[in-house]
């Protein structure tokens, strides 16, 4: 965050050293790590930054790029839509955004989806990953009772 920027600024600002900053303002999660709110504007002012927008996405399928752009626009209305440089290889839905009225409704949906995938696609419990804590939202008990 700010401490790291201050260190780079102290060492390199006003010297002939070329300093490059790479990233984007859509990394809002970093604010939880006490990152700066708008580091690139400060960098531009301090180091005379020259911005170069990258338009190609070499990692995400076209479907994922479209979804990522919707989320990016929610954070930055001026976000440019990148161009996917990969082939869409996912059959069916590549990603969905679901909003549930309650943890119980969400848990039922998750249990039904997981049970169907285990039965239809011969998946194992180890094939599923929980990416955020279920405990904080009361999901764990709801999911356990939904199976």
Long-range contacts (C-beta under 8 A, 24 or more apart in sequence): 1-30, 1-33, 1-34, 1-35, 1-36, 2-34, 2-35, 2-36, 5-36, 5-39, 5-42, 5-43, 9-46, 12-47, 13-46, 13-47, 19-43, 19-47, 21-49, 25-75, 25-76, 26-71, 26-72, 26-75, 26-76, 26-79, 28-75, 53-80, 54-82, 55-80, 55-82, 55-83, 56-82, 56-83, 56-85, 57-82, 57-83, 57-84, 57-85, 57-86, 58-85, 58-86, 59-86, 60-84, 60-86, 61-86, 61-87, 61-88, 61-89, 61-90, 61-94, 62-86, 62-88, 63-88, 63-90, 63-94, 63-95, 64-94, 64-95, 67-94, 67-95, 67-97, 103-137, 103-138, 103-139, 103-142, 104-142, 106-137, 106-139, 106-142, 107-139, 107-142, 107-143, 107-145, 107-146, 108-142, 108-146, 110-139, 110-143, 110-146, 111-143, 111-146, 111-147, 112-146, 115-147
